[in-house]
Amino acid sequence: MRDQLISVIIAERPYRLTVSSEEEEETFRKAAKLVEEKMKSYASNYAFRDKQDLLAMVNLQFAVEFLRLHNTLQGQNVIKEQLKEVDNLLDHSLTENS
């Protein structure tokens, strides 16, 4: 697929984007839909002055989720490194005892 121009709507405004694959297009469309859904959820549950307030809250929520995921992945990487060390120690021990 050659670069293609698509349009997504966020907060009742169209945004034109260039995507390079169908998978990328699908990802952007899903993301825009998710933002819209989160905005509707905030609008129905909280007082707000304008759509910028809703966008700010959605952005904050996604940033928090990103940081939590990032921290989880970093913790998993530490565990992987520790498991590699244990594996290397076991390999070394087995080699010495053979």
N, CA, C and O of each residue as an XYZ file, in Angstrom:
392
protein
N       0.848     -1.179      0.000
C       0.000      0.000      0.000
C       0.896      1.246      0.000
O       1.831      1.362      0.793
N       0.594      2.136     -0.878
C       1.291      3.413     -0.924
C       0.699      4.335      0.132
O      -0.428      4.119      0.579
N       1.446      5.363      0.538
C       0.914      6.307      1.519
C      -0.465      6.789      1.087
O      -0.699      7.124     -0.073
N      -1.365      6.809      2.062
C      -2.752      7.176      1.784
C      -3.194      8.219      2.798
O      -2.827      8.147      3.971
N      -3.965      9.165      2.358
C      -4.507     10.206      3.219
C      -5.846      9.725      3.760
O      -6.724      9.319      2.999
N      -5.995      9.774      5.088
C      -7.272      9.413      5.712
C      -7.715     10.578      6.577
O      -6.946     11.501      6.844
N      -8.947     10.523      7.004
C      -9.482     11.550      7.877
C     -10.151     10.867      9.063
O     -10.928      9.925      8.901
N      -9.835     11.359     10.259
C     -10.515     10.878     11.466
C     -11.140     12.085     12.150
O     -10.676     13.214     11.988
N     -12.188     11.838     12.909
C     -12.886     12.928     13.592
C     -12.672     12.763     15.092
O     -12.943     11.710     15.670
N     -12.175     13.839     15.705
C     -11.987     13.866     17.154
C     -12.559     15.195     17.647
O     -12.205     16.264     17.150
N     -13.443     15.105     18.623
C     -14.095     16.292     19.197
C     -14.768     17.120     18.106
O     -14.679     18.347     18.082
N     -15.434     16.416     17.216
C     -16.206     17.021     16.123
C     -15.346     17.790     15.122
O     -15.855     18.639     14.390
N     -14.054     17.500     15.088
C     -13.156     18.123     14.121
C     -12.475     17.051     13.293
O     -12.027     16.036     13.826
N     -12.398     17.276     11.992
C     -11.690     16.297     11.151
C     -10.183     16.538     11.195
O      -9.719     17.678     11.201
N      -9.440     15.448     11.225
C      -7.984     15.510     11.186
C      -7.508     14.584     10.069
O      -7.850     13.403     10.028
N      -6.723     15.145      9.181
C      -6.207     14.381      8.054
C      -4.841     13.822      8.421
O      -3.985     14.527      8.957
N      -4.656     12.552      8.123
C      -3.420     11.859      8.446
C      -2.945     11.063      7.242
O      -3.749     10.623      6.421
N      -1.651     10.884      7.145
C      -1.093     10.029      6.113
C      -0.677      8.716      6.757
O       0.065      8.700      7.739
N      -1.161      7.623      6.195
C      -0.820      6.293      6.706
C      -0.138      5.506      5.596
O      -0.333      5.770      4.410
N       0.662      4.535      6.010
C       1.417      3.785      5.013
C       0.952      2.349      4.846
O       1.475      1.619      4.004
N      -0.039      1.935      5.652
C      -0.546      0.565      5.510
C      -1.984      0.493      6.010
O      -2.467      1.384      6.707
N      -2.643     -0.583      5.637
C      -4.016     -0.786      6.108
C      -4.037     -1.001      7.617
O      -4.971     -0.573      8.295
N      -3.006     -1.664      8.144
C      -2.936     -1.891      9.585
C      -2.790     -0.563     10.333
O      -3.409     -0.352     11.377
N      -1.965      0.325      9.781
C      -1.783      1.639     10.403
C      -3.083      2.438     10.346
O      -3.436      3.122     11.307
N      -3.788      2.355      9.230
C      -5.081      3.043      9.111
C      -6.053      2.516     10.161
O      -6.730      3.292     10.836
N      -6.118      1.206     10.293
C      -7.023      0.600     11.267
C      -6.663      1.042     12.687
O      -7.545      1.309     13.503
N      -5.369      1.116     12.972
C      -4.921      1.541     14.303
C      -5.347      2.976     14.579
O      -5.854      3.270     15.662
N      -5.150      3.872     13.618
C      -5.545      5.265     13.816
C      -7.056      5.400     13.975
O      -7.527      6.175     14.807
N      -7.809      4.655     13.189
C      -9.271      4.729     13.297
C      -9.751      4.208     14.653
O     -10.640      4.795     15.269
N      -9.159      3.106     15.111
C      -9.518      2.569     16.425
C      -9.151      3.554     17.529
O      -9.914      3.742     18.477
N      -7.986      4.179     17.407
C      -7.548      5.143     18.412
C      -8.496      6.344     18.461
O      -8.869      6.797     19.543
N      -8.881      6.855     17.299
C      -9.809      7.992     17.251
C     -11.152      7.613     17.870
O     -11.756      8.403     18.596
N     -11.609      6.409     17.579
C     -12.881      5.941     18.148
C     -12.770      5.815     19.665
O     -13.699      6.170     20.391
N     -11.646      5.315     20.135
C     -11.428      5.179     21.574
C     -11.412      6.542     22.260
O     -11.985      6.697     23.339
N     -10.766      7.524     21.648
C     -10.749      8.881     22.202
C     -12.175      9.414     22.287
O     -12.571      9.979     23.307
N     -12.941      9.236     21.220
C     -14.335      9.703     21.223
C     -15.147      9.027     22.328
O     -15.928      9.682     23.018
N     -14.961      7.717     22.495
C     -15.697      6.990     23.529
C     -15.323      7.485     24.923
O     -16.188      7.656     25.781
N     -14.032      7.714     25.142
C     -13.579      8.206     26.447
C     -14.129      9.609     26.703
O     -14.530      9.928     27.822
N     -14.148     10.440     25.669
C     -14.694     11.787     25.820
C     -16.166     11.732     26.208
O     -16.604     12.474     27.087
N     -16.930     10.859     25.558
C     -18.355     10.724     25.893
C     -18.521     10.259     27.328
O     -19.411     10.729     28.037
N     -17.670      9.341     27.758
C     -17.740      8.842     29.125
C     -17.464      9.963     30.126
O     -18.197     10.119     31.103
N     -16.415     10.738     29.885
C     -16.125     11.872     30.770
C     -17.253     12.897     30.726
O     -17.620     13.448     31.764
N     -17.804     13.162     29.554
C     -18.870     14.159     29.422
C     -20.102     13.762     30.231
O     -20.781     14.616     30.800
N     -20.385     12.456     30.277
C     -21.584     12.023     30.998
C     -21.355     11.903     32.503
O     -22.316     11.845     33.270
N     -20.101     11.867     32.928
C     -19.815     11.663     34.349
C     -19.247     12.880     35.079
O     -19.263     12.922     36.309
N     -18.750     13.865     34.341
C     -18.090     14.998     34.979
C     -18.550     16.315     34.355
O     -18.970     16.369     33.200
N     -18.456     17.362     35.154
C     -18.765     18.697     34.638
C     -17.569     19.188     33.830
O     -16.420     18.931     34.189
N     -17.841     19.888     32.752
C     -16.769     20.421     31.922
C     -17.238     21.699     31.258
O     -18.436     21.908     31.064
N     -16.281     22.558     30.907
C     -16.623     23.819     30.248
C     -16.669     23.654     28.736
O     -17.581     24.146     28.071
N     -15.680     22.962     28.209
C     -15.647     22.767     26.757
C     -14.929     21.461     26.431
O     -14.460     20.753     27.322
N     -14.854     21.158     25.149
C     -14.271     19.888     24.716
C     -12.789     19.795     25.052
O     -12.249     18.697     25.190
N     -12.138     20.930     25.182
C     -10.720     20.901     25.541
C     -10.538     20.269     26.923
O      -9.571     19.541     27.147
N     -11.464     20.543     27.853
C     -11.401     19.909     29.167
C     -11.487     18.394     29.027
O     -10.742     17.660     29.677
N     -12.392     17.932     28.182
C     -12.545     16.493     27.972
C     -11.300     15.896     27.326
O     -10.835     14.831     27.731
N     -10.761     16.586     26.320
C      -9.551     16.099     25.662
C      -8.377     16.037     26.640
O      -7.576     15.104     26.594
N      -8.280     17.021     27.514
C      -7.202     17.023     28.503
C      -7.331     15.829     29.441
O      -6.330     15.184     29.752
N      -8.528     15.527     29.890
C      -8.735     14.401     30.795
C      -8.467     13.069     30.094
O      -7.871     12.164     30.678
N      -8.905     12.955     28.861
C      -8.638     11.726     28.093
C      -7.132     11.572     27.901
O      -6.591     10.479     28.068
N      -6.460     12.657     27.553
C      -5.015     12.619     27.371
C      -4.316     12.196     28.664
O      -3.395     11.381     28.638
N      -4.753     12.747     29.780
C      -4.173     12.391     31.071
C      -4.387     10.905     31.365
O      -3.471     10.218     31.818
N      -5.588     10.419     31.107
C      -5.883      9.004     31.355
C      -4.980      8.108     30.503
O      -4.429      7.131     31.010
N      -4.826      8.427     29.237
C      -3.967      7.619     28.370
C      -2.510      7.703     28.814
O      -1.790      6.706     28.752
N      -2.067      8.867     29.257
C      -0.686      9.014     29.717
C      -0.439      8.159     30.962
O       0.607      7.520     31.077
N      -1.388      8.143     31.884
C      -1.267      7.325     33.086
C      -1.233      5.844     32.708
O      -0.415      5.089     33.234
N      -2.111      5.429     31.808
C      -2.130      4.033     31.371
C      -0.806      3.668     30.691
O      -0.282      2.572     30.896
N      -0.269      4.583     29.886
C       1.006      4.343     29.222
C       2.116      4.157     30.253
O       2.909      3.221     30.153
N       2.171      5.043     31.240
C       3.219      4.951     32.259
C       3.101      3.670     33.075
O       4.114      3.054     33.408
N       1.891      3.269     33.397
C       1.702      2.014     34.130
C       2.197      0.836     33.300
O       2.893     -0.040     33.813
N       1.843      0.816     32.034
C       2.291     -0.254     31.142
C       3.809     -0.230     30.997
O       4.461     -1.273     31.027
N       4.367      0.974     30.839
C       5.818      1.122     30.716
C       6.524      0.579     31.958
O       7.517     -0.140     31.844
N       6.017      0.920     33.136
C       6.604      0.431     34.385
C       6.494     -1.086     34.489
O       7.428     -1.750     34.939
N       5.357     -1.631     34.076
C       5.175     -3.083     34.097
C       6.171     -3.762     33.172
O       6.784     -4.764     33.540
N       6.334     -3.218     31.971
C       7.273     -3.807     31.020
C       8.703     -3.704     31.518
O       9.488     -4.634     31.330
N       9.058     -2.594     32.150
C      10.408     -2.459     32.690
C      10.630     -3.476     33.799
O      11.708     -4.061     33.903
N       9.619     -3.685     34.621
C       9.715     -4.697     35.675
C       9.895     -6.082     35.079
O      10.663     -6.889     35.603
N       9.195     -6.363     33.992
C       9.335     -7.651     33.329
C      10.731     -7.806     32.737
O      11.298     -8.899     32.761
N      11.287     -6.718     32.204
C      12.642     -6.781     31.648
C      13.662     -7.069     32.741
O      14.613     -7.816     32.514
N      13.478     -6.487     33.924
C      14.374     -6.758     35.043
C      14.285     -8.226     35.420
O      15.306     -8.872     35.659
N      13.075     -8.754     35.474
C      12.877    -10.165     35.814
C      13.531    -11.051     34.757
O      14.173    -12.044     35.097
N      13.375    -10.701     33.475
C      14.008    -11.483     32.407
C      15.523    -11.514     32.580
O      16.146    -12.565     32.436
N      16.112    -10.367     32.887
C      17.562    -10.298     33.083
C      17.988    -11.152     34.272
O      19.008    -11.840     34.212
N      17.212    -11.108     35.350
C      17.535    -11.916     36.518
C      17.420    -13.405     36.193
O      18.243    -14.204     36.642
N      16.405    -13.779     35.416
C      16.249    -15.178     35.028
C      17.400    -15.623     34.125
O      17.861    -16.760     34.225
N      17.861    -14.743     33.253
C      19.016    -15.076     32.409
C      20.251    -15.316     33.262
O      21.024    -16.236     32.995
N      20.440    -14.493     34.286
C      21.577    -14.669     35.190
C      21.498    -16.017     35.899
O      22.492    -16.739     35.988
N      20.314    -16.352     36.400
C      20.131    -17.638     37.074
C      20.399    -18.775     36.096
O      21.067    -19.749     36.442
N      19.886    -18.654     34.888
C      20.104    -19.678     33.867
C      21.587    -19.844     33.570
O      22.081    -20.966     33.457
N      22.301    -18.720     33.444
C      23.742    -18.777     33.193
C      24.483    -19.426     34.356
O      25.400    -20.221     34.146
N      24.088    -19.089     35.581
C      24.706    -19.707     36.749
C      24.453    -21.210     36.779
O      25.353    -21.990     37.091
N      23.237    -21.609     36.456
C      22.920    -23.044     36.418
C      23.716    -23.749     35.326
O      24.260    -24.831     35.544
N      23.780    -23.129     34.151
C      24.558    -23.716     33.061
C      26.022    -23.869     33.474
O      26.640    -24.911     33.254
N      26.558    -22.814     34.075
C      27.955    -22.838     34.516
C      28.171    -23.928     35.559
O      29.160    -24.658     35.508
N      27.244    -24.032     36.501
C      27.345    -25.045     37.559
C      27.259    -26.443     36.983
O      28.023    -27.325     37.376
N      26.336    -26.656     36.056
C      26.200    -27.979     35.440
C      27.423    -28.340     34.609
O      27.831    -29.501     34.573
N      28.002    -27.359     33.949
C      29.185    -27.605     33.134
C      30.371    -27.982     34.003
O      31.148    -28.866     33.643
N      30.518    -27.320     35.143
C      31.613    -27.608     36.059
C      31.466    -28.984     36.688
O      32.460    -29.670     36.925
N      30.239    -29.389     36.957
C      29.985    -30.648     37.631
C      29.898    -31.831     36.686
O      29.711    -32.960     37.140
N      30.025    -31.611     35.411
C      29.934    -32.714     34.442
C      31.244    -33.433     34.285
O      31.337    -34.384     33.508
